[in-house]
Amino acid sequence: MEKPGGFLFVLNSRSVRFTKSLVTIIVAGSLLAGPQAYAIGGDGKPVIDAATCKAMVKAANAGEPVEDPSILHLSDKMPSYLADGTLDYVVAPDFPYRAQLDAAAQEWNEKLGGKVVLREVTKDKADSDTVSVRYVPKPNSHVLASASEISKEMTVFVTSTLYPDAIRSTLAHEFGHLLGIRHTCDYTLMAASSHRHPAAHVTPLDVVAVLQGQFD
């Protein structure tokens, strides 16, 4: 089990030195409430204040530009592997959640409208810019998954029977980090650890975080 990262039940797999690896866990109580994943863990950046989040969510939902979309990003620069507008990923043969992974990628592709594309490639087509999706079972672990734009990988640890939609939303959340999004605002897929109303699906603000000022 990873060392606590400063929050109750937080398992933080990132190093202090700009690793930007982020973990997602399910808090036991949330499973009883419904199929939603809670993203827990810091990203080394200040939490976006409530007023800014409210204004951003309102603008994005109305189809309007948000002010300073850069605060939604993990880094000042988009991931190098995303520069051409395509997130290529290769999936390990033993990956057990194919239906949920495919649904998560499809949802992002639909929401991004072709401006950025998530594309699975075969191992023989993978290169240094291809993200790896792998399965590392950790029985009885609170950690469901982690993603790192630095090491270009998504690692899934889920071993118990959870709501299929909770797994799908977790994988969609991790894809969001690989698309360069930090933990952002309440009522979004990329909600931060301090929020208690994460969205189960990609929201307009999540799309803005990828596209505005970068691909549109």
WOBEL-V958256 format. One record per residue. PHI is phi in degrees with one decimal (none if undefined). Layout:
phi
PHI
PHI
This chain:
phi
none
-68.7
-73.4
-58.3
-107.2
111.9
-121.7
-61.0
66.2
-84.9
-117.1
-106.0
-93.2
-92.9
-86.6
-66.7
-89.5
57.3
-73.9
53.6
-91.5
-123.7
-112.7
-124.9
-126.8
-106.9
-77.6
-51.7
-62.4
-70.0
-66.4
-74.5
-80.2
152.4
-82.1
-128.4
-96.9
-105.6
-86.8
-123.3
129.8
-80.4
-122.9
78.6
-122.8
-61.3
-64.1
-72.7
-68.7
-60.6
-64.8
-65.3
-60.5
-59.5
-66.6
-66.6
-61.3
-61.3
-64.3
-63.2
-64.3
-87.8
76.6
-104.5
-63.6
-99.8
-79.7
52.6
-64.7
-61.7
-71.9
-89.0
-97.2
-68.6
-139.5
-70.2
-121.5
-66.7
-55.2
-59.7
-71.2
-103.0
-58.3
-89.4
82.7
-127.6
-101.3
-83.6
-141.9
-119.3
-106.8
-61.8
-59.1
-91.1
-65.4
-90.5
-116.9
-61.7
-60.4
-69.5
-64.6
-62.6
-66.5
-65.3
-65.8
-62.8
-63.5
-59.7
-62.4
-65.3
-71.0
-81.3
59.7
84.0
-72.4
-136.0
-126.2
-91.8
-135.1
-79.0
-124.1
-80.8
-57.2
-72.3
-99.9
-73.3
-138.0
-68.0
-101.2
-92.8
-80.9
-96.6
-113.4
-133.9
-119.8
-128.8
-61.9
-132.6
-54.6
65.1
-87.2
-75.9
-76.6
-93.8
-163.7
-139.7
-141.6
-138.4
-76.7
-78.3
-86.0
57.4
-152.3
-118.4
-118.2
-110.9
-111.4
-54.9
-129.4
-98.4
-82.2
-117.8
-56.0
-54.1
-72.7
-67.9
-66.9
-59.1
-68.1
-63.3
-66.6
-64.2
-61.5
-67.1
-59.2
-59.1
-64.1
-67.6
-83.7
95.3
-94.9
-85.3
-68.8
-116.4
-122.4
-55.7
66.8
-128.4
-62.9
-94.0
-53.1
-82.8
-62.5
-81.1
-99.5
-122.7
-133.4
-70.4
-84.0
-85.1
-131.2
-63.1
-108.1
-55.2
-68.6
-61.3
-65.7
-57.4
-60.7
-84.0
-93.1
-63.4
78.0
-125.5
-129.2
-139.6
